[in-house]
């Protein structure tokens, strides 16, 4: 909520609720898009504002909710795998290298996008008594700390062995950072009999 309010506050915080109308909301959309904000980002900001209005309506502090004109997004994550399918994929991933096996395990465990994982550096990992990872949100620069689960810990530890603090966690056998892995991903999926037309990581669970 914090990063959304940073953008909403300058425009809406000083206004009474009854002064917020659809025209003002449309102007906000245009201004944010002109600043370079993605449509999905603007929609999430306005969805937060709409939620405030709906809460106010429920509690009787506002009497109507303006029209926000939000559209359904079509870029949601798709493609889930069950445990049995995942185990086949895990067995085949190791044939491509430890990096893909660890990447798959991390995606399966946390459901992160590939950009979040590929950008991970050694200095973001604390492999001590209570292992954690710190991730930085590319949208607002803020970080979040998550525990390193027991199934992920040995794989990430092996990948970090012998690396400097500023080096990438996910690297190939020659030490180069993993960037495009579509070929390796497709090979794994083919051997595991898992449909994967574009070779991209879907959200796993």
Backbone as ProteinMPNN parsed JSONL, in Angstrom:
{"seq_chain_A": "XXXXXXXXXXXXXXXXXXXXXXXXXXXXXXXXXXXXXXXXXXXXXXXXXXXXXXXXXXXXXXXXXXXXXXXXXXXXXXXXXXXXXXXXXXXXXXXXXXXXXXXXXXXXXXXXXXXXXXXXXXXXXXXXXXXXXXXXXXXXXXXXXXXXXXXXXXXXXXXXXXXXXXXXXXXXXXXXXXXXXXXXXXXXXXXXXXXXXXXXXXXXX", "coords_chain_A": {"N_chain_A": [[0.824, -1.212, 0.0], [2.033, 1.167, 0.632], [3.75, 2.222, -1.467], [1.877, 2.713, -3.424], [0.276, 4.691, -2.309], [2.072, 6.774, -2.248], [1.936, 7.874, -4.772], [-0.77, 8.429, -5.056], [-1.369, 10.213, -2.993], [-0.462, 13.018, -3.432], [-2.367, 13.904, -5.237], [-4.963, 13.252, -4.347], [-5.193, 13.362, -1.521], [-5.756, 15.825, -0.288], [-8.336, 16.391, -0.899], [-11.9, 16.498, -0.374], [-13.991, 13.608, -0.116], [-16.293, 13.722, -1.715], [-15.542, 15.306, -3.793], [-13.997, 13.894, -5.483], [-14.154, 12.656, -8.595], [-15.101, 10.931, -11.678], [-13.86, 12.254, -13.803], [-11.603, 13.444, -12.656], [-10.266, 11.155, -11.916], [-9.72, 10.026, -14.417], [-7.971, 11.955, -15.403], [-5.862, 11.548, -13.659], [-5.045, 8.996, -14.45], [-4.063, 9.556, -17.041], [-1.941, 11.312, -16.474], [-0.228, 9.723, -14.92], [0.417, 7.726, -16.746], [1.726, 9.272, -18.625], [3.972, 9.836, -17.172], [5.309, 7.54, -17.403], [4.45, 5.268, -16.096], [3.341, 1.901, -15.931], [0.341, 0.478, -17.311], [-0.83, -1.508, -15.721], [0.256, -0.876, -13.246], [-0.87, 1.651, -12.688], [-3.511, 0.902, -12.554], [-3.536, -0.697, -10.266], [-2.943, 1.171, -8.334], [-5.226, 2.815, -8.45], [-7.119, 0.93, -7.816], [-6.596, 0.55, -5.152], [-7.376, 3.032, -4.157], [-10.092, 2.941, -4.785], [-10.856, 0.897, -3.105], [-10.607, 2.162, -0.658], [-12.721, 4.003, -0.843], [-14.882, 2.241, -0.953], [-14.729, 1.06, 1.529], [-15.242, 3.312, 3.068], [-17.851, 3.734, 2.291], [-19.103, 1.51, 3.405], [-18.784, 2.033, 6.1], [-20.173, 4.342, 6.403], [-18.993, 6.832, 6.124], [-18.576, 7.965, 3.669], [-20.739, 8.66, 0.862], [-21.028, 7.782, -1.727], [-19.445, 5.96, -4.401], [-17.122, 6.846, -6.78], [-16.903, 6.351, -10.386], [-14.404, 4.245, -11.533], [-13.396, 3.091, -13.815], [-11.782, 0.807, -14.31], [-10.071, -1.769, -16.049], [-10.165, -5.219, -16.99], [-7.298, -7.095, -16.415], [-5.065, -8.828, -18.58], [-2.687, -10.084, -18.207], [-2.165, -11.936, -16.262], [-0.595, -14.428, -14.209], [-0.2, -17.696, -15.465], [-0.554, -21.286, -15.618], [-0.064, -23.828, -13.755], [1.526, -26.406, -11.857], [1.262, -29.714, -10.584], [2.338, -31.676, -7.709], [3.369, -34.177, -8.511], [3.981, -33.807, -11.222], [5.845, -31.789, -10.917], [7.959, -33.147, -9.643], [8.91, -34.756, -11.695], [9.864, -32.786, -13.391], [11.856, -31.681, -11.77], [13.721, -33.74, -11.621], [14.619, -33.818, -14.252], [15.6, -31.263, -14.56], [18.022, -31.173, -13.206], [19.722, -32.409, -14.947], [20.322, -30.453, -16.726], [21.798, -28.756, -15.232], [22.995, -27.574, -12.01], [22.137, -24.951, -11.556], [19.67, -24.681, -12.926], [18.145, -26.547, -11.625], [18.064, -25.43, -9.045], [16.841, -23.018, -9.654], [14.32, -23.856, -10.505], [13.382, -25.033, -8.117], [13.29, -22.824, -6.431], [11.41, -21.211, -7.754], [9.175, -22.867, -7.61], [8.77, -22.997, -4.872], [8.424, -20.322, -3.957], [6.999, -18.903, -5.911], [7.931, -16.748, -7.413], [8.616, -14.281, -9.951], [10.672, -14.7, -12.881], [12.533, -12.652, -13.253], [12.97, -11.63, -10.69], [14.335, -13.706, -9.501], [16.599, -14.206, -11.142], [18.02, -11.879, -10.821], [19.069, -12.036, -8.329], [21.609, -11.664, -5.914], [24.631, -12.761, -4.223], [25.108, -11.323, -1.872], [22.585, -10.778, -0.974], [21.693, -12.882, 0.392], [21.46, -14.523, 3.476], [23.006, -16.983, 4.986], [23.106, -18.029, 7.509], [22.284, -19.076, 10.88], [19.554, -18.622, 10.877], [18.435, -18.714, 7.992], [17.92, -16.308, 5.437], [16.543, -14.353, 2.715], [16.91, -11.294, 0.992], [14.895, -9.346, -0.977], [14.565, -6.889, -3.524], [12.176, -4.628, -4.531], [11.553, -3.813, -7.809], [9.923, -1.742, -8.545], [9.559, 0.137, -6.512], [11.894, 0.178, -5.08], [12.034, -0.723, -2.491], [12.716, -3.19, 0.041], [12.164, -6.654, 0.89], [12.184, -9.237, 3.298], [12.584, -12.677, 3.293], [12.231, -16.0, 4.587], [14.642, -18.572, 3.978], [13.683, -21.55, 2.773], [13.878, -24.992, 3.872], [14.065, -26.816, 1.765], [15.096, -25.327, -0.273], [17.448, -24.26, 0.664], [19.946, -25.983, 0.617], [20.485, -26.035, -2.131], [20.782, -23.333, -2.92], [22.917, -22.695, -1.283], [24.942, -24.298, -2.357], [25.169, -23.107, -4.876], [26.196, -20.628, -4.183], [28.682, -21.111, -3.231], [32.073, -20.299, -3.025], [31.763, -17.877, -4.344], [31.899, -14.295, -4.8], [30.58, -11.539, -2.856], [29.102, -9.744, -4.434], [28.409, -11.136, -6.668], [26.244, -12.924, -8.967], [23.666, -15.17, -7.925], [22.441, -17.215, -9.442], [24.115, -18.834, -11.744], [25.713, -20.188, -14.653], [27.575, -23.241, -15.453], [30.041, -22.259, -16.315], [30.3, -19.966, -14.894], [29.011, -17.709, -15.816], [26.335, -15.301, -15.611], [22.934, -16.369, -15.454], [20.725, -15.634, -17.96], [19.06, -15.816, -20.402], [17.212, -18.626, -20.584], [15.619, -20.226, -22.085], [15.982, -22.374, -23.879], [17.139, -24.44, -22.307], [15.077, -24.706, -20.475], [12.937, -25.563, -22.092], [13.981, -27.999, -22.989], [14.039, -29.426, -20.586], [11.274, -29.495, -20.008], [10.283, -30.954, -22.187], [11.502, -33.464, -21.844], [10.337, -34.12, -19.44], [7.742, -34.362, -20.139], [5.979, -32.164, -20.092], [3.809, -29.65, -21.104], [5.061, -26.733, -22.6], [5.047, -24.242, -24.342], [6.368, -21.735, -24.841], [8.641, -21.786, -23.358], [8.909, -20.372, -20.995], [9.029, -19.503, -17.468], [6.32, -20.52, -15.668], [3.992, -19.691, -13.036], [4.626, -21.615, -10.279], [3.527, -24.263, -8.109]], "CA_chain_A": [[0.0, 0.0, 0.0], [2.862, 2.365, 0.785], [4.22, 2.816, -2.725], [0.718, 3.212, -4.167], [-0.153, 5.944, -1.692], [3.028, 7.817, -2.613], [1.464, 8.516, -6.002], [-2.144, 8.892, -4.871], [-1.466, 11.264, -1.986], [-0.393, 14.408, -3.911], [-3.529, 14.265, -6.047], [-6.266, 13.021, -3.715], [-5.239, 13.454, -0.055], [-6.267, 17.109, 0.188], [-9.703, 16.575, -1.382], [-13.02, 15.793, 0.244], [-14.36, 12.444, -0.919], [-17.324, 14.039, -2.698], [-14.945, 16.057, -4.899], [-13.299, 12.942, -6.35], [-15.091, 12.17, -9.604], [-14.522, 10.136, -12.759], [-12.995, 13.111, -14.617], [-10.332, 13.558, -11.942], [-9.616, 9.839, -11.989], [-9.189, 9.882, -15.777], [-6.796, 12.827, -15.48], [-4.789, 10.864, -12.924], [-4.556, 7.927, -15.319], [-3.279, 10.136, -18.135], [-0.707, 11.872, -15.929], [0.668, 8.628, -14.513], [0.9, 7.074, -17.972], [2.693, 10.199, -19.22], [5.197, 9.721, -16.378], [5.956, 6.275, -17.739], [3.925, 4.164, -15.297], [2.633, 0.874, -16.686], [-1.104, 0.472, -17.108], [-1.132, -2.368, -14.581], [0.634, -0.137, -12.043], [-1.889, 2.676, -12.462], [-4.748, 0.225, -12.152], [-3.406, -1.137, -8.873], [-3.045, 2.374, -7.501], [-6.624, 3.235, -8.394], [-7.864, -0.111, -7.109], [-6.418, 0.843, -3.728], [-8.233, 4.18, -3.853], [-11.482, 2.463, -4.827], [-11.098, 0.127, -1.887], [-10.823, 3.15, 0.416], [-14.077, 4.518, -0.993], [-15.846, 1.197, -0.601], [-14.696, 0.94, 2.987], [-15.95, 4.48, 3.58], [-19.279, 3.516, 2.052], [-19.563, 0.522, 4.391], [-18.79, 2.623, 7.449], [-21.04, 5.506, 6.407], [-18.241, 8.094, 6.086], [-18.817, 8.532, 2.334], [-22.079, 8.283, 0.422], [-21.005, 7.161, -3.056], [-18.138, 5.587, -4.942], [-17.042, 7.289, -8.179], [-16.57, 5.336, -11.39], [-12.949, 4.209, -11.695], [-13.073, 2.674, -15.173], [-10.702, -0.178, -14.348], [-10.292, -2.832, -17.023], [-9.627, -6.515, -16.606], [-5.94, -7.322, -16.909], [-4.909, -10.136, -19.217], [-1.309, -10.546, -18.075], [-2.032, -12.696, -15.021], [0.234, -15.622, -14.34], [-0.941, -18.905, -15.79], [0.241, -22.486, -15.722], [0.302, -24.418, -12.48], [1.866, -27.819, -11.928], [1.054, -30.415, -9.328], [3.554, -32.204, -7.108], [3.897, -35.291, -9.314], [4.597, -33.214, -12.41], [7.028, -31.065, -10.477], [9.042, -34.094, -9.355], [9.495, -35.125, -12.992], [10.624, -31.621, -13.861], [13.045, -31.53, -10.93], [14.696, -34.759, -12.022], [15.18, -33.439, -15.551], [16.311, -29.989, -14.429], [19.394, -31.421, -12.755], [20.517, -32.802, -16.112], [20.757, -29.217, -17.365], [22.758, -28.109, -14.346], [22.522, -27.199, -10.676], [21.491, -23.65, -11.617], [18.271, -24.834, -13.316], [17.48, -27.277, -10.538], [17.826, -24.46, -7.979], [15.877, -22.038, -10.166], [13.015, -24.513, -10.458], [12.976, -25.201, -6.713], [12.963, -21.497, -5.902], [10.147, -20.799, -8.365], [8.121, -23.733, -7.091], [8.569, -22.704, -3.457], [8.01, -18.946, -3.672], [6.132, -18.338, -6.936], [8.465, -15.477, -7.885], [8.884, -14.12, -11.381], [12.056, -15.064, -13.195], [13.407, -11.495, -13.078], [13.331, -11.518, -9.277], [15.301, -14.744, -9.166], [17.847, -14.06, -11.893], [18.74, -10.712, -10.319], [19.496, -12.286, -6.951], [23.062, -11.693, -5.702], [25.056, -13.479, -3.025], [24.994, -10.471, -0.683], [21.189, -10.706, -0.555], [21.409, -14.103, 1.12], [22.065, -14.764, 4.783], [22.961, -18.437, 5.118], [23.442, -18.335, 8.897], [21.414, -19.952, 11.662], [18.196, -18.391, 10.388], [18.684, -18.272, 6.606], [16.935, -15.416, 4.836], [16.866, -13.66, 1.476], [16.326, -9.96, 0.86], [14.566, -8.991, -2.347], [14.274, -5.477, -3.725], [11.116, -4.398, -5.504], [12.029, -2.942, -8.892], [9.004, -0.629, -8.741], [9.71, 1.191, -5.507], [13.207, 0.104, -4.465], [11.963, -1.223, -1.135], [13.078, -4.595, 0.153], [11.42, -7.531, 1.788], [13.013, -10.346, 3.75], [11.833, -13.934, 3.364], [13.063, -17.108, 5.056], [15.067, -19.576, 3.001], [13.096, -22.807, 3.207], [14.843, -26.09, 3.971], [14.239, -27.476, 0.475], [15.85, -24.422, -1.15], [18.722, -23.906, 1.306], [21.154, -26.643, 0.117], [20.719, -25.69, -3.53], [21.329, -21.975, -2.963], [24.239, -22.749, -0.641], [25.88, -24.862, -3.337], [25.384, -22.118, -5.936], [26.951, -19.487, -3.65], [30.005, -21.544, -2.779], [33.223, -19.75, -3.739], [31.429, -16.641, -5.051], [32.028, -13.035, -4.083], [29.309, -11.03, -2.376], [28.332, -9.023, -5.448], [28.161, -12.001, -7.818], [24.889, -13.46, -9.076], [23.456, -16.504, -7.366], [22.157, -18.17, -10.512], [25.117, -18.784, -12.813], [25.95, -21.461, -15.336], [28.791, -23.947, -15.053], [31.226, -21.442, -16.612], [30.281, -18.787, -14.043], [28.272, -16.589, -16.412], [24.981, -15.159, -15.065], [21.841, -16.913, -16.245], [19.855, -14.583, -18.484], [18.062, -16.464, -21.253], [17.318, -20.064, -20.359], [14.48, -20.85, -22.75], [16.354, -23.661, -24.471], [17.279, -25.411, -21.214], [13.747, -24.915, -19.888], [12.173, -26.378, -23.024], [14.53, -29.361, -22.948], [13.559, -30.039, -19.353], [9.84, -29.76, -20.128], [10.075, -32.028, -23.161], [11.868, -34.747, -21.225], [9.396, -34.393, -18.346], [6.408, -34.448, -20.744], [5.19, -31.044, -19.589], [3.633, -28.629, -22.151], [5.689, -25.445, -22.311], [5.261, -23.75, -25.699], [7.271, -20.592, -24.993], [9.843, -21.984, -22.559], [9.008, -19.435, -19.882], [8.616, -20.005, -16.17], [4.989, -20.188, -15.182], [3.968, -19.69, -11.589], [4.591, -23.003, -9.853], [3.174, -24.518, -6.711]], "C_chain_A": [[0.855, 1.259, 0.0], [3.246, 3.015, -0.522], [3.066, 3.319, -3.575], [0.269, 4.567, -3.615], [0.802, 7.084, -2.014], [2.582, 8.571, -3.854], [0.06, 9.089, -5.841], [-2.217, 10.14, -3.991], [-1.424, 12.683, -2.552], [-1.647, 14.862, -4.653], [-4.827, 14.234, -5.237], [-6.325, 13.34, -2.219], [-5.882, 14.743, 0.454], [-7.733, 17.336, -0.179], [-10.719, 15.889, -0.474], [-13.454, 14.669, -0.693], [-15.365, 12.79, -2.006], [-16.797, 14.852, -3.879], [-14.171, 15.157, -5.862], [-14.317, 12.351, -7.317], [-14.357, 11.453, -10.725], [-13.58, 10.967, -13.632], [-11.627, 13.255, -13.967], [-9.557, 12.256, -12.002], [-9.011, 9.622, -13.368], [-7.957, 10.758, -15.973], [-5.6, 12.188, -14.782], [-4.174, 9.75, -13.778], [-3.621, 8.481, -16.392], [-1.929, 10.663, -17.631], [0.282, 10.777, -15.539], [1.232, 7.908, -15.724], [1.939, 7.955, -18.662], [4.014, 10.165, -18.468], [5.946, 8.424, -16.654], [5.473, 5.085, -16.944], [3.173, 3.186, -16.185], [1.152, 0.92, -16.364], [-1.475, -0.351, -15.876], [-0.809, -1.666, -13.268], [-0.419, 0.898, -11.683], [-3.182, 2.034, -11.976], [-4.693, -0.222, -10.697], [-3.483, 0.051, -7.914], [-4.506, 2.794, -7.34], [-7.499, 2.194, -7.71], [-7.761, 0.088, -5.603], [-7.308, 2.009, -3.305], [-9.707, 3.767, -3.835], [-11.825, 1.664, -3.573], [-11.336, 1.049, -0.69], [-12.26, 3.683, 0.364], [-15.11, 3.478, -0.562], [-15.889, 0.97, 0.911], [-15.441, 2.112, 3.629], [-17.451, 4.346, 3.405], [-19.858, 2.548, 3.081], [-19.69, 1.125, 5.782], [-19.625, 3.887, 7.532], [-20.311, 6.836, 6.362], [-18.253, 8.734, 4.699], [-20.141, 7.97, 1.832], [-22.12, 7.713, -0.989], [-19.574, 6.886, -3.474], [-18.09, 6.021, -6.399], [-16.683, 6.139, -9.106], [-15.066, 5.388, -11.674], [-12.517, 3.722, -13.08], [-11.909, 1.713, -15.27], [-11.06, -1.284, -15.318], [-9.653, -4.113, -16.532], [-8.253, -6.713, -17.228], [-5.83, -8.719, -17.482], [-3.494, -10.677, -19.112], [-1.087, -11.301, -16.769], [-1.187, -13.94, -15.271], [-0.643, -16.839, -14.591], [0.016, -20.085, -15.773], [0.726, -22.995, -14.384], [0.651, -25.881, -12.693], [1.624, -28.444, -10.568], [2.365, -31.038, -8.861], [4.187, -33.302, -7.95], [4.614, -34.761, -10.546], [5.885, -32.496, -12.038], [8.205, -32.011, -10.231], [9.705, -34.585, -10.638], [10.367, -33.997, -13.52], [11.925, -31.464, -13.076], [14.131, -32.517, -11.323], [15.378, -34.387, -13.332], [15.968, -32.142, -15.47], [17.765, -30.192, -14.042], [20.294, -31.83, -13.906], [21.021, -31.576, -16.873], [21.792, -28.483, -16.521], [22.136, -27.746, -13.014], [21.738, -25.895, -10.704], [20.013, -23.779, -11.974], [17.489, -25.589, -12.244], [17.129, -26.314, -9.396], [16.793, -23.42, -8.4], [14.463, -22.609, -10.098], [12.505, -24.631, -9.028], [12.55, -23.863, -6.099], [11.628, -21.002, -6.45], [8.984, -21.585, -7.791], [7.762, -23.358, -5.649], [7.942, -21.337, -3.221], [7.052, -18.348, -4.702], [6.61, -17.015, -7.485], [8.6, -15.466, -9.395], [10.375, -14.348, -11.642], [13.011, -13.892, -13.011], [13.862, -11.32, -11.649], [14.419, -12.525, -8.912], [16.644, -14.539, -9.864], [18.67, -12.872, -11.414], [19.299, -10.898, -8.921], [21.02, -12.388, -6.864], [23.385, -12.322, -4.348], [24.847, -12.627, -1.772], [23.555, -10.268, -0.218], [20.777, -11.931, 0.264], [22.153, -14.128, 2.449], [21.903, -16.25, 5.061], [23.332, -18.888, 6.523], [22.435, -19.246, 9.567], [19.956, -19.826, 11.24], [18.284, -17.84, 8.974], [17.544, -17.417, 6.055], [17.452, -14.874, 3.508], [16.205, -12.291, 1.506], [16.129, -9.662, -0.618], [14.198, -7.524, -2.418], [13.255, -5.33, -4.83], [11.602, -3.412, -6.547], [11.15, -1.713, -9.074], [9.249, 0.501, -7.749], [11.035, 1.152, -4.763], [13.209, -0.424, -3.045], [12.257, -2.718, -1.11], [12.132, -5.365, 1.042], [12.317, -8.727, 2.104], [12.137, -11.586, 3.887], [12.751, -15.03, 3.873], [13.455, -18.027, 3.905], [14.588, -20.927, 3.506], [14.126, -23.941, 3.109], [15.075, -26.804, 2.648], [15.08, -26.637, -0.488], [17.273, -24.206, -0.633], [19.929, -24.635, 0.729], [21.494, -26.288, -1.325], [21.338, -24.295, -3.647], [22.714, -21.922, -2.334], [25.289, -23.258, -1.61], [26.179, -23.859, -4.441], [26.267, -20.966, -5.464], [28.385, -19.848, -3.272], [31.119, -20.968, -3.665], [32.957, -18.446, -4.463], [31.651, -15.423, -4.164], [30.633, -12.483, -3.785], [28.458, -10.372, -3.464], [28.039, -9.873, -6.689], [26.741, -12.542, -7.786], [24.821, -14.864, -8.494], [23.291, -17.528, -8.479], [23.127, -17.961, -11.674], [25.283, -20.169, -13.416], [27.279, -22.062, -14.89], [30.047, -23.13, -15.289], [31.27, -20.15, -15.793], [29.515, -17.607, -14.599], [26.86, -16.515, -15.845], [23.937, -15.746, -16.013], [20.936, -15.765, -16.673], [18.716, -15.192, -19.303], [18.23, -17.971, -21.111], [16.181, -20.825, -21.04], [14.807, -22.226, -23.307], [16.443, -24.746, -23.396], [15.921, -25.738, -20.606], [12.891, -25.816, -20.782], [12.661, -27.817, -23.028], [14.032, -30.107, -21.724], [12.087, -30.422, -19.48], [9.548, -30.903, -21.091], [10.375, -33.385, -22.541], [10.896, -35.13, -20.11], [7.957, -34.511, -18.83], [5.466, -33.392, -20.178], [5.042, -30.012, -20.705], [4.249, -27.307, -21.73], [6.039, -24.798, -23.636], [6.277, -22.633, -25.842], [8.519, -20.707, -24.143], [9.962, -21.08, -21.359], [8.603, -20.093, -18.586], [7.201, -19.553, -15.894], [5.047, -20.175, -13.669], [3.757, -21.126, -11.124], [4.142, -23.126, -8.426], [3.161, -26.01, -6.471]], "O_chain_A": [[0.466, 2.287, -0.554], [3.09, 4.226, -0.684], [3.24, 4.247, -4.365], [-0.073, 5.474, -4.375], [0.388, 8.243, -2.05], [2.822, 9.772, -3.975], [-0.26, 10.122, -6.429], [-3.042, 11.022, -4.229], [-2.276, 13.495, -2.19], [-1.955, 16.053, -4.695], [-5.693, 15.09, -5.418], [-7.414, 13.569, -1.694], [-6.493, 14.744, 1.523], [-8.31, 18.36, 0.187], [-10.443, 14.844, 0.114], [-13.302, 14.768, -1.911], [-15.312, 12.228, -3.1], [-17.515, 15.066, -4.856], [-13.742, 15.602, -6.927], [-15.229, 11.633, -6.909], [-13.128, 11.377, -10.72], [-12.598, 10.435, -14.15], [-10.605, 13.195, -14.649], [-8.332, 12.259, -12.125], [-7.906, 9.092, -13.481], [-7.004, 10.35, -16.637], [-4.468, 12.277, -15.258], [-2.955, 9.583, -13.824], [-2.535, 7.95, -16.623], [-0.902, 10.479, -18.285], [1.48, 10.891, -15.796], [2.401, 7.521, -15.727], [2.916, 7.451, -19.217], [5.065, 10.434, -19.051], [7.073, 8.235, -16.198], [6.018, 3.991, -17.088], [2.448, 3.596, -17.091], [0.754, 1.346, -15.281], [-2.326, 0.053, -15.084], [-1.523, -1.842, -12.28], [-0.817, 1.016, -10.524], [-3.859, 2.563, -11.095], [-5.689, -0.136, -9.979], [-4.026, -0.062, -6.815], [-4.961, 3.09, -6.235], [-8.508, 2.537, -7.094], [-8.713, -0.171, -4.866], [-7.917, 1.982, -2.235], [-10.47, 4.196, -2.97], [-12.936, 1.747, -3.05], [-12.158, 0.758, 0.178], [-12.927, 3.798, 1.393], [-16.089, 3.803, 0.11], [-16.947, 0.722, 1.488], [-16.173, 1.937, 4.603], [-18.23, 4.784, 4.252], [-20.971, 2.745, 3.569], [-20.589, 0.773, 6.546], [-19.776, 4.454, 8.614], [-20.939, 7.879, 6.544], [-17.967, 9.924, 4.569], [-20.61, 6.938, 2.312], [-23.16, 7.204, -1.407], [-18.626, 7.492, -2.973], [-18.94, 5.604, -7.185], [-16.218, 5.088, -8.665], [-14.525, 6.441, -12.012], [-11.368, 3.931, -13.469], [-11.124, 1.789, -16.215], [-12.218, -1.691, -15.404], [-8.707, -4.085, -15.745], [-8.073, -6.519, -18.43], [-6.411, -9.671, -16.961], [-3.126, -11.61, -19.827], [0.019, -11.315, -16.229], [-1.085, -14.43, -16.396], [-1.708, -16.983, -13.99], [1.23, -19.921, -15.896], [1.811, -22.631, -13.932], [0.13, -26.523, -13.605], [1.763, -27.791, -9.533], [3.384, -30.935, -9.544], [5.409, -33.352, -8.089], [5.714, -35.205, -10.877], [6.886, -32.581, -12.749], [9.337, -31.687, -10.587], [10.916, -34.805, -10.67], [11.464, -34.226, -14.03], [12.969, -31.151, -13.649], [15.313, -32.177, -11.354], [16.576, -34.616, -13.5], [16.91, -31.945, -16.238], [18.641, -29.461, -14.503], [21.506, -31.62, -13.848], [22.025, -31.65, -17.581], [22.57, -27.683, -17.04], [20.917, -27.623, -12.893], [20.772, -25.743, -9.957], [19.18, -23.076, -11.402], [16.319, -25.301, -11.992], [16.029, -26.375, -8.845], [15.968, -22.995, -7.593], [13.526, -21.925, -9.684], [11.335, -24.36, -8.756], [11.577, -23.79, -5.348], [10.814, -20.444, -5.714], [7.924, -21.023, -7.517], [6.595, -23.4, -5.26], [7.042, -21.195, -2.394], [6.358, -17.378, -4.396], [5.804, -16.226, -7.975], [8.686, -16.515, -10.034], [11.213, -14.208, -10.751], [14.172, -14.093, -12.654], [14.996, -10.912, -11.399], [15.31, -12.231, -8.115], [17.699, -14.681, -9.246], [19.889, -12.858, -11.581], [19.942, -9.994, -8.387], [21.646, -13.107, -7.643], [22.538, -12.403, -3.458], [24.453, -13.146, -0.728], [23.325, -9.652, 0.823], [19.655, -12.006, 0.764], [23.335, -13.79, 2.52], [20.8, -16.722, 5.337], [23.819, -20.003, 6.71], [21.809, -20.084, 8.917], [19.213, -20.808, 11.246], [18.215, -16.627, 8.776], [16.368, -17.757, 6.188], [18.647, -14.931, 3.222], [15.08, -12.144, 1.985], [17.071, -9.719, -1.408], [13.595, -6.978, -1.494], [13.441, -5.844, -5.933], [12.016, -2.302, -6.213], [11.578, -0.738, -9.692], [9.157, 1.677, -8.1], [11.284, 1.998, -3.904], [14.274, -0.564, -2.444], [12.072, -3.42, -2.104], [11.395, -4.791, 1.844], [13.108, -9.163, 1.268], [11.081, -11.547, 4.519], [13.953, -14.988, 3.608], [12.681, -18.23, 2.97], [15.038, -21.397, 4.551], [15.103, -23.855, 2.365], [16.158, -27.343, 2.42], [15.7, -27.172, -1.407], [18.195, -23.994, -1.42], [20.894, -23.963, 0.367], [22.667, -26.246, -1.695], [22.303, -24.101, -4.385], [23.584, -21.186, -2.8], [26.394, -22.719, -1.682], [27.319, -23.765, -4.897], [27.007, -20.389, -6.26], [29.204, -18.964, -3.021], [31.106, -21.13, -4.885], [33.85, -17.943, -5.145], [31.597, -15.512, -2.937], [29.642, -12.904, -4.382], [27.23, -10.437, -3.416], [27.476, -9.368, -7.661], [26.11, -12.613, -6.731], [25.778, -15.635, -8.559], [23.926, -18.583, -8.461], [22.976, -17.038, -12.474], [25.026, -21.184, -12.769], [28.004, -21.489, -14.077], [31.024, -23.276, -14.555], [32.171, -19.331, -15.975], [29.379, -16.592, -13.917], [26.238, -17.553, -15.617], [24.056, -15.626, -17.232], [20.44, -15.012, -15.835], [17.548, -15.088, -18.928], [19.267, -18.525, -21.475], [15.824, -21.928, -20.625], [13.992, -23.143, -23.215], [15.892, -25.834, -23.556], [15.641, -26.887, -20.264], [12.207, -26.717, -20.296], [11.858, -28.75, -23.065], [13.65, -31.274, -21.808], [11.693, -31.528, -19.11], [8.667, -31.725, -20.837], [9.605, -34.334, -22.691], [10.659, -36.312, -19.862], [7.049, -34.736, -18.03], [4.319, -33.677, -19.832], [6.054, -29.532, -21.217], [3.991, -26.817, -20.631], [7.206, -24.797, -24.029], [6.984, -22.571, -26.848], [9.377, -19.825, -24.188], [11.029, -21.021, -20.747], [7.918, -21.115, -18.587], [6.909, -18.358, -15.884], [6.041, -20.6, -13.08], [2.799, -21.778, -11.541], [4.343, -22.218, -7.618], [2.888, -26.454, -5.356]]}, "name": "protein", "num_of_chains": 1, "seq": "XXXXXXXXXXXXXXXXXXXXXXXXXXXXXXXXXXXXXXXXXXXXXXXXXXXXXXXXXXXXXXXXXXXXXXXXXXXXXXXXXXXXXXXXXXXXXXXXXXXXXXXXXXXXXXXXXXXXXXXXXXXXXXXXXXXXXXXXXXXXXXXXXXXXXXXXXXXXXXXXXXXXXXXXXXXXXXXXXXXXXXXXXXXXXXXXXXXXXXXXXXXXX"}
